[in-house]
Amino acid sequence: MRELKHLFDNNRAWAREMREQDAGFFTKLLGQQSPNYLWIGCADSRVPANDIVGLLPGELFVHRNVANLVVHTDLNCLSVMQFAVDVLRVEHIIVCGHYGCSGVRAAMMKERHGLVDNWLRHIQDVRAAHDARLRRLRGDDQQHDRLCELNVLEQVANVCRTSIVEDAWARGQALTVHGWIYGIQDGLLRDLRFTASSRAAAASGYRRALKAL
């Protein structure tokens, strides 16, 4: 049996390094977590949420799935959102996609991979909704990048339409939803200019961000 000893070695080295940097680091983590941000991102192993934004464990609440989708029947994602908003009282929800997303490409090319095809059907719906916009671009790579961006905008809109976020806004809770995209090629985040702190701002923000693409 392979026991992945090298990962345990890496863990011990990491724990030692953290204690050397801050002797009380793990003691502080024992307290109640109080992150200010919920990150909804792609499960791609090249997109490590905490590292990208330079935050330590305990500072970022994270949900990840294939192609950073927010689907209204996904109880896993919705449960994470409700816990983050209602219990942890985060003030920001960040939906972050990334260029070069293999899930988006598979959906765009209509590749068959099995069960995940049903999940990626949501991206095919995004593509169909923006077909004319995508057809104006030359080449698969440009269309793929644009579909990655459009997918983020649609997922931000989905977040804003959840009962969780609508109820938070209705009771006056400070909560802002953001749409970002990450470039694996340079390690930089890009703001897609879809930021909403109210229902009205969500509707106008979506139209403004879409027009800017």
C-alpha positions in Angstrom: 0.0 0.0 0.0 1.3 3.4 -0.9 1.0 5.7 2.1 2.0 9.0 0.5 4.7 9.6 3.0 6.0 12.6 1.2 2.8 14.5 1.8 3.1 13.9 5.6 6.7 15.0 5.3 5.5 18.2 3.6 2.9 18.7 6.2 5.4 18.5 9.1 7.7 21.0 7.3 4.8 23.3 6.7 3.6 23.2 10.3 7.2 23.8 11.5 7.5 26.8 9.1 4.2 28.3 10.4 5.3 28.0 14.0 8.6 29.6 13.2 6.8 32.5 11.6 4.2 32.8 14.4 4.6 30.7 17.6 0.9 31.1 18.4 -0.5 30.5 14.9 -2.2 27.2 15.5 -3.5 28.3 18.9 -5.2 31.2 17.3 -6.8 28.9 14.7 -8.5 27.0 17.6 -10.8 29.9 18.1 -14.0 30.5 16.1 -13.2 31.2 12.5 -14.2 34.7 11.4 -13.4 35.1 7.7 -14.7 38.2 5.9 -14.8 36.5 2.5 -16.5 33.6 0.8 -14.6 32.4 -2.3 -16.6 30.3 -4.8 -14.0 29.0 -7.3 -13.0 26.2 -9.6 -11.7 22.9 -8.3 -8.8 23.2 -10.7 -5.6 22.3 -8.7 -3.8 25.3 -10.3 -6.0 27.8 -8.6 -5.2 27.8 -4.9 -7.7 30.3 -3.4 -5.8 31.4 -0.3 -2.4 31.7 -2.0 -3.9 33.8 -4.9 -5.1 36.5 -2.6 -2.4 36.2 0.1 -4.7 35.2 3.0 -3.9 32.7 5.7 -6.1 29.8 6.9 -9.1 31.2 8.8 -9.3 34.3 6.6 -11.1 32.9 3.6 -14.1 30.6 3.5 -13.9 28.5 0.4 -16.2 26.5 -1.9 -14.9 24.9 -5.1 -16.4 22.8 -7.8 -15.8 22.1 -11.5 -16.0 25.4 -13.4 -17.1 27.5 -10.4 -20.8 27.0 -10.9 -23.6 28.3 -8.7 -26.6 26.1 -9.4 -29.9 26.6 -7.5 -30.3 22.9 -7.0 -26.8 22.3 -5.6 -27.4 22.0 -1.9 -23.7 21.7 -1.2 -23.0 25.1 -2.6 -26.1 26.7 -1.1 -25.3 25.3 2.3 -21.8 26.7 2.2 -23.3 30.1 1.1 -25.9 30.1 3.9 -23.4 29.2 6.6 -21.0 31.9 5.3 -23.7 34.6 5.2 -26.0 33.7 8.1 -23.5 32.2 10.6 -20.0 33.6 9.7 -21.5 36.9 8.5 -19.0 37.3 5.7 -19.2 40.7 4.0 -18.0 39.6 0.5 -18.8 36.7 -1.8 -16.2 36.3 -4.6 -17.0 34.2 -7.6 -13.7 33.6 -9.3 -13.2 31.7 -12.6 -10.0 31.3 -14.5 -8.8 31.3 -18.0 -7.9 27.9 -19.4 -10.7 26.2 -17.5 -10.9 22.7 -18.8 -14.5 22.4 -17.6 -15.5 25.4 -19.7 -13.6 24.0 -22.7 -15.2 20.6 -22.4 -18.6 22.2 -22.4 -17.7 24.5 -25.3 -16.4 21.7 -27.5 -19.2 19.4 -26.4 -16.7 16.7 -25.3 -18.1 13.6 -23.5 -16.5 12.7 -20.2 -19.3 10.9 -18.4 -21.3 12.0 -15.4 -19.7 15.5 -15.3 -21.3 16.2 -18.7 -24.6 16.8 -16.9 -22.9 19.3 -14.6 -21.3 21.1 -17.5 -24.6 21.4 -19.3 -25.0 24.6 -17.2 -22.1 26.1 -19.1 -23.5 25.0 -22.4 -26.6 27.0 -21.4 -24.4 30.0 -20.8 -22.8 29.5 -24.2 -26.2 29.3 -25.9 -27.4 32.4 -24.2 -24.4 34.4 -25.5 -23.9 32.5 -28.8 -24.0 35.7 -31.0 -21.4 37.4 -28.8 -19.1 34.4 -28.9 -19.4 34.0 -32.7 -18.0 37.5 -33.2 -14.7 36.3 -31.9 -12.0 34.6 -34.0 -10.8 31.2 -33.0 -11.5 28.7 -30.2 -9.0 30.3 -27.8 -10.7 33.7 -27.8 -14.1 32.2 -27.6 -12.9 30.0 -24.7 -11.5 33.0 -22.8 -14.7 34.9 -23.3 -16.9 32.0 -22.2 -14.8 31.7 -19.0 -15.6 35.4 -18.4 -19.3 35.1 -19.3 -19.6 32.0 -17.0 -18.4 34.1 -14.1 -20.9 36.8 -14.8 -23.7 34.3 -15.0 -22.7 32.7 -11.7 -22.5 36.0 -9.9 -26.0 36.7 -11.1 -27.1 33.3 -9.8 -25.5 34.1 -6.4 -27.5 37.4 -6.3 -30.7 35.6 -7.1 -30.4 33.0 -4.3 -32.8 33.4 -1.4 -29.8 33.5 0.9 -28.4 36.7 -0.6 -31.8 38.3 -1.3 -32.8 37.7 2.4 -29.5 39.2 3.6 -30.0 42.3 1.6 -33.6 42.6 2.6 -32.6 42.7 6.3 -30.0 45.3 5.6 -26.9 43.0 6.1 -23.7 44.3 4.5 -23.0 41.9 1.7 -21.3 42.5 -1.6 -20.9 40.0 -4.4 -18.0 40.2 -6.8 -17.0 38.6 -10.2 -13.3 38.0 -10.8 -11.2 35.9 -13.1 -7.7 34.5 -12.6 -5.0 34.2 -15.2 -3.0 31.0 -14.8 -0.5 32.3 -17.4 0.5 35.3 -15.2 -0.9 34.6 -11.7 -3.0 37.8 -11.8 -6.6 38.5 -10.9 -8.9 40.6 -13.1 -12.0 42.3 -11.9 -14.9 41.7 -14.3 -16.6 44.8 -12.9 -19.7 43.0 -11.7 -20.1 44.0 -8.1 -23.4 44.1 -6.3 -24.6 45.1 -2.8 -28.3 45.1 -3.5 -30.9 43.6 -5.8 -31.0 46.7 -8.0 -27.3 46.9 -8.2 -27.2 43.2 -9.3 -29.4 43.9 -12.3 -27.6 47.0 -13.4 -24.2 45.5 -12.6 -24.8 42.5 -14.8 -25.8 44.6 -17.8 -22.8 47.0 -17.3 -20.3 44.1 -17.0 -21.7 42.3 -20.0 -21.4 45.5 -22.1 -17.8 46.0 -21.0 -16.7 42.6 -22.4 
